[in-house]
Amino acid sequence: MKFGKLQDISKVNFDLPPNPAENDALLAQYERSEAPKLYIGCTGWSMKEWVGKVYPEKTKAKDFLKYYAQQFNTIELNATHYRIPTPETIQKWKAETPDDFRFCPKLPQSVSHSRDLGLESGNLLRFCTVIEQLEQRLGCCFMQLPPYFGADRVGMLERFLNEFPPHIPLAVELRHESWFQDRIALRQLFQQLEQRQQTALITDVAGRRDVLHMRLTSPRTMIRFVGNALHPTDYERIDAWIQQLQAWTSEGVSEIYFFPHEPDNILAPDLALYLQTKAQAAMSDLHTRGPKFYQRPDDVQMSLF
């Protein structure tokens, strides 16, 4: 993910911002009835560089998804951003993944990047009709608004939310700087998401600390975390997130989707494993799972610490 990337991170303050006061009022409405779920995944499964480490030796490309789903319990599904999948593809994805796996499809560009957010063209309806066939494998869809979609279009976004099927979980990622400068429009959008129990996606990236808004609008949250090639600060930031997630789950957050990004996706499993191991140790009742790397004969034993 190139959005917000910096070549020099030496002057970045990576501290997590304080929680907005609205989070307490929101979570007071919810009483968690079961153990919280943490879904951890990457941004794709077509990584030949993972063969021998994340996938067994000699794994063929046609089997990548099957082995990916054994290692992770969710995926940030970027393929749907470029085309709406066929029903046959949906059934294939379901057949190759276990019951606890969740797909998080990105809304197509024909929706998120269109003038009317796909309403008049029917693309939104077409996407939702197909994607809900994932049934229990459907996690949380997310809409990545383009960098030019500013706070002056809050009315269009509200219209979109009115039309979006309420039974399909959705997270919305904001990128234009105006959203974080126009507090009235931002508050208005957060309230609209709250009313629909939909999610304000949180992005943690070095070059745009404003998008790290920390606002919860439902008992579900989605975090896109952009690392810097396993720089020591990546691990320090994950440690801080674990403390935050521990606090949120104790207050009522029931479902977390966390997607570690690393350059070219190659090192993302390493950070995912670190996150899962530390989170499981910090929250004993947490339902989650993460990768168990295959070791080549000449590999030394991997250590997280």
N, C-alpha and C positions, 0 to 999 in steps of 0.2 A: 504494500500500500504506500504510494508516494505522497499522499495527502499529509501535510504537516511534517514531512521528514526534514531533518537537518544534517548537514555534514559535520558540524561542530556542536556537540551537546554539552560542552564543558561549562557553559553559563546557564544551563536550564535548571530551574527549580522544579524538581519532580515531585514535590510534596503533594499529596492529595488535598484538594480544597475541603473546607469544613462542609458538613451536611447542611443543606438548606433547611430552614425551620419547617417548611411544608412537609418534609419527609415524616416527621414525628406524627403529625395529624393524619397523614395518609395511612401509615402503618397501624395506627390505633384502630382503624376500621376493620382490620383483618386479624383473625385468630388462626394461626397455623395449626392444622389438624394432623400433619404427618411430617416426617423428617424432610428437611430441605434438600433439593436436588441441585447439583452443580454439573452442568454440561460443559465439557472442555473439548475444543476441536480446532482444526486448522481450516485453511481456505480452499482446499482441494485435495484430491487423492491421487492425481496423475503425476506422481513424483518418482521417477526412476532412481533418483539419488537416494531414496529411502530403502531400496532393495538391499537386504542384508542387515539392515538396522531396524527399521520400522516394519518392513515386510520380510518374509523369509527369503533366503537366497534363491535365486532363479525364479522369483515370482513374475508371472507374465502380466502385461498391462491389463488384460481382460479381467484379472482377479484382484486388481488394486483396491476396488471399493470393498470387496469382501474382507480383505485383510485390514483395510483402514477401519472398518466398522468394528472389528475385533479389538482394535487398539484405542479407539476414541468412541465417545457416545454422542457426538454431534458433529456437524460440519457447517461452515459458512459457505453456502452453496452459490457460488458466483456464476455458475453456468447458466442459471435462469435469468441472469441480467441481460444476456445476449439473445436468448430465444426461449420461448415457452415450450416446455417439454411435452412430448406426446404422452397419451395415456399408457402406451406400451413401455415407454421409458420409466414412467412412474412405477409400474408393476415390476419392472426389472430391479429398480432401486430397492423396492420393498423386499423382494425375494432375496437380495444379497445382504441384508442388514438384520441384526437381531431386534427383538421386541423393544429393548430399552434405548434404541438409537433414535436420534431426532435430527431431521433435516431442517435447516434454517435457510430457506430460499430468499435470495435477493430479488426484489421486484424488477421486472424487465425495464430496460431503458425506454421502451415504448410507452411505459407508464410514468416512471419517475422523472424522465427528461422531456416529456411532452408538455405542450403549452397548458393542457387541461388535465394533466396527470392521468391520462388514459380513460377519462370518463366518457367522452363523446365517441371515441373510436371503438369502444367495447373491449379494448385490450385488457383493462383491469378485470372485467367479468370473465374473459377467456382464461386469464391466468388463474384466478381464484377457482374457477370450475375444475381446472386440471389439478391444481396443487392440493386441493382438499382431498383428492383421491389418495394422498399419502396416509390419510386416516391417522392412526395413533403415531405414525412415524413423523408427522408434521410437528415441528417444534414451534419456532416463532419466525414468521416472515419478517424481513426488514426492508425498508425503503431508504435508499441512500440518495438524498436530494442533491442535485448538482450544485457546484460552488456558486452559481449565479442565481439560485433560488433564494431570494431575500425575504426579510420579515414583512415587506410590503405586500407579499402574496399570502399572508396568513389566512385571508378569507378563502382563497382557493384550496388551501390545505385543509381547512375546516370542512369545506364541501366534500373533499376527497374522503375525509374521515367519516362523514355522514353516509357515504356510499359504500365504504369498505365493509365487507361482511363481518358482523360483530363476533361470530363464532370462530373466526380465524385470528390467532394471535399475531400482533403486528408491533414492530419497533420502528421508530422514525429517527433517522440520523440527520442532523442539521449541520451545514458547513459554512454558509455565508456568514460573514462577521456581523452583519446587521442584526441577526437574531440575538446576539449577546450584548448588543448595544441598545436595542429597543426592548427594555424590560417589560413594557406593557404587552407588546406582541408575544414575547416569550412566555409571560405568565398566562396569557390567553390560550396559547397553544398547550401548555402543560395542563391547564384546567380541562381543555377539551380531551386530552389523552386520559386524564384521570376519570372523567365521566364515562369513558368507554372502556376503562380498565385496559388500555393499551400502553405501550412502553416508550419512554424517551431514551433512545440509545445513547450510551456514554462512550466517548472515544478518548483514549489516553495516548497522546502522541506528542513528541518533543516540541514541534514547532507551532502548535496551536493549543495552548493551554486553556483557551476559552471554551473549547468544545468538551472539556472535562467538567461538565456542569453539576454532576452528582445528584441530579434530581430524579427521584423515584415517582412514577405516576401509576404504578400498579404493583402487586406483590411479585411481579416478574421483572428482572432486569437483564439487559444485554450490554456487555462491555467488549469493545474492540480495542485491544492493547497492542501498540506498535513498539516493538523492541528495536534494539540497535546492535544486532549481531552478537547477542549474548554478552554485551558490555556488563561490567559489574552492577551498573545501575539498573539493568533489567531485573536482576534478582532482588535488589533492594526495593524496587517498585512493586514486584509481585508480593514480597513480604508485607508491604503496606496494604496492598489490596486484600490479602488474606485477613488482616485485622479488620478491615472495613466490612468484608463479607461476613465475617463472624458476628460483627455488631448488627448488621442488617438482618441476618437470619434469626438472631435472637429476638429481634423486634417484629418479625412477621414476614420477611421476604421468603418465599417458598421455592422459587425457581430462578436459577442464574445461568445465563449463557455467556461463556467467557472464551474469546477467540484471540490467542496470542499470534501476532504477526511478526515475522522476521524476514530479512532480505531474501527474496526469491523463494520464501517458504521453506527453505531447506532445514533451518535450525528451529523452526517452530515446534516440532515434537519435543525437543530438549526442554524448552521453556514450559510446554504443557505438562511434561512429566514432573518438573519442579513444582509447578502450581498444584498439581493433583496430590503429590506426596505431602507437601506442607499443609494444604487445606485439610486433608484427611486426618493429619495429626492434630490440627487445631480444633476440628469440629468432629467429634467422635460419632455423632448421629447423622452425618452427611451421607447422602446417596450420591456417589460419583464413581468414576473409574478413569484410568489413564493408561498410557502406553507402557508396555513391558518390552524393552528393546531386545531384538535378537543380537547375539554376539558373534562376530566372525571369529574363526579359530585364533587369529593373531591379535585380536582385540584384548586390551586390558579391561579389568572390571571397571565399569563406569561408576563414578561417585558423584552424588549431587552436591556434596558439601566439601 
